[in-house]
Amino acid sequence: MIPKEDMLKILKKETATTLKVLRAYPTNQNDFKPHERSSDARKLTSTFVFEMYLFGMHLFGEPLDRSRFQNYKPESVQAVADDFEKESSTVIHRIETMNEEDLKKTVNFAGHDFVADEFAMMMIHDQIHHRGQLSVYVRMAGGKVPSIYGPSADDTSKNL
């Protein structure tokens, strides 16, 4: 089991990095898609908000309100960034106040049972995966990719 404080440290770092990549996306490229089978930027980035919502609802055992995201049509990637920041803050705050023992409970997601801390880490890793996709979109859409785990070709600052 991963201790709650360690999971929170990882979650805070990864959500902050994801937010940095979201904010780096060019404001005039919301409909950009690198390939005909790819999602456009708005749809790809909406995944971050939806998954953070799923993360929280499943972790805390609350019923899902699917209509909340079936009708989610953000006007821009920057609007998605604002929504992701709010959703992430809510989840992080709730984890901070939850009992460590709750991270041992069973969470059912997509028909599969997970220990809650394993489910949380899976969701964090999925966020990282989609962030990698977004970093490619940022560069292809004319933006500058910020540092993620070290300097990028666009951001060579030493302040990591």
C-alpha positions in Angstrom: 0.0 0.0 0.0 1.2 3.5 -0.8 0.9 5.8 2.2 -1.6 8.6 1.8 1.0 11.3 2.2 3.1 9.8 -0.6 0.1 9.4 -2.9 -0.8 13.1 -2.2 2.7 14.2 -3.0 2.6 12.4 -6.3 -0.9 13.6 -7.1 -0.1 17.2 -6.4 3.0 17.2 -8.4 1.4 15.5 -11.4 -1.7 17.6 -11.5 0.4 20.8 -11.2 2.5 19.6 -14.2 -0.6 18.7 -16.2 -2.0 22.1 -15.5 1.2 23.7 -16.7 1.0 21.7 -20.0 -2.7 22.7 -20.4 -1.9 26.4 -19.9 0.9 26.1 -22.5 -1.6 25.1 -25.2 -2.0 27.8 -27.8 -5.3 29.7 -27.3 -6.2 29.9 -30.9 -5.9 26.2 -31.7 -8.9 24.6 -29.8 -10.0 22.6 -32.8 -6.6 21.3 -33.7 -6.2 17.6 -34.3 -2.9 16.0 -35.6 -4.7 13.2 -37.5 -8.2 12.5 -38.8 -8.6 9.7 -36.2 -7.3 11.9 -33.3 -9.5 13.8 -31.0 -9.4 17.6 -31.3 -7.6 19.5 -28.5 -10.8 20.3 -26.6 -11.9 16.7 -26.5 -8.5 15.4 -25.5 -8.1 17.9 -22.7 -11.7 17.3 -21.5 -10.4 13.8 -20.6 -8.4 15.4 -17.7 -11.5 16.9 -16.1 -13.7 13.8 -16.6 -11.1 11.4 -15.2 -10.4 13.6 -12.2 -14.2 13.5 -11.6 -14.2 9.7 -12.0 -11.2 9.5 -9.7 -13.0 11.4 -6.9 -16.4 9.7 -7.2 -15.0 6.2 -7.3 -12.5 6.8 -4.5 -15.1 8.3 -2.2 -17.8 5.8 -3.2 -20.2 8.5 -4.5 -22.7 8.0 -7.3 -21.7 9.3 -10.7 -23.6 12.0 -12.4 -23.0 11.1 -16.1 -25.0 14.0 -17.4 -22.4 16.3 -15.9 -19.9 15.3 -18.6 -22.2 14.1 -21.4 -23.0 17.7 -21.9 -19.6 19.1 -21.2 -18.7 21.3 -24.1 -15.9 23.7 -23.0 -15.4 26.7 -25.1 -11.6 26.4 -25.1 -8.6 24.4 -23.8 -8.1 27.3 -21.3 -11.6 26.7 -19.9 -10.7 23.0 -19.5 -7.6 24.1 -17.6 -9.7 26.1 -15.2 -12.2 23.2 -14.7 -9.3 20.7 -14.2 -7.7 23.0 -11.6 -11.0 23.1 -9.7 -11.8 19.4 -10.0 -8.2 18.5 -8.9 -8.3 20.9 -5.9 -11.5 19.3 -4.8 -10.2 15.7 -5.0 -6.9 16.6 -3.4 -8.6 18.4 -0.5 -10.9 15.4 0.0 -8.0 12.9 0.0 -6.2 15.1 2.6 -9.1 14.8 4.9 -9.9 11.1 4.4 -8.9 8.4 6.7 -5.8 6.4 5.6 -7.7 3.2 6.2 -10.1 4.2 3.4 -7.3 3.7 0.9 -7.5 0.0 1.6 -11.2 -0.4 0.6 -12.3 -1.9 -2.7 -13.2 0.3 -5.6 -15.0 -1.1 -8.6 -14.1 0.7 -11.8 -15.3 -0.4 -15.3 -16.2 -3.8 -13.9 -12.8 -4.4 -12.2 -12.1 -4.3 -8.5 -9.1 -2.4 -7.2 -7.7 -1.5 -3.8 -8.4 2.2 -3.5 -4.8 3.3 -3.4 -4.0 1.2 -6.5 -7.0 2.7 -8.3 -5.8 6.2 -7.4 -2.3 5.5 -8.8 -3.8 4.0 -12.0 -5.8 7.2 -12.5 -2.6 9.3 -11.9 -0.7 7.2 -14.4 -3.5 7.6 -17.0 -3.4 11.4 -16.5 0.3 11.2 -17.2 -0.3 9.2 -20.4 -2.9 11.7 -21.7 -0.5 14.6 -20.7 2.1 13.0 -23.0 -0.4 13.1 -25.8 -1.2 16.8 -25.1 2.5 17.7 -25.1 2.7 16.5 -28.7 -0.4 18.6 -29.5 1.1 21.7 -27.9 4.2 21.5 -30.1 2.3 20.6 -33.3 -0.2 23.5 -32.7 2.7 26.0 -32.4 3.0 26.2 -28.6 6.1 25.7 -26.4 6.2 22.5 -24.4 7.0 23.3 -20.8 9.4 21.2 -18.7 7.7 18.1 -17.4 10.3 15.9 -15.8 13.2 18.0 -17.0 13.9 20.7 -19.5 12.2 20.5 -22.9 13.6 21.8 -26.2 11.2 24.8 -25.6 11.9 25.3 -21.9 15.5 24.9 -20.9 15.1 26.6 -17.5 17.0 25.0 -14.6 14.1 25.7 -12.2 12.4 22.3 -12.2 
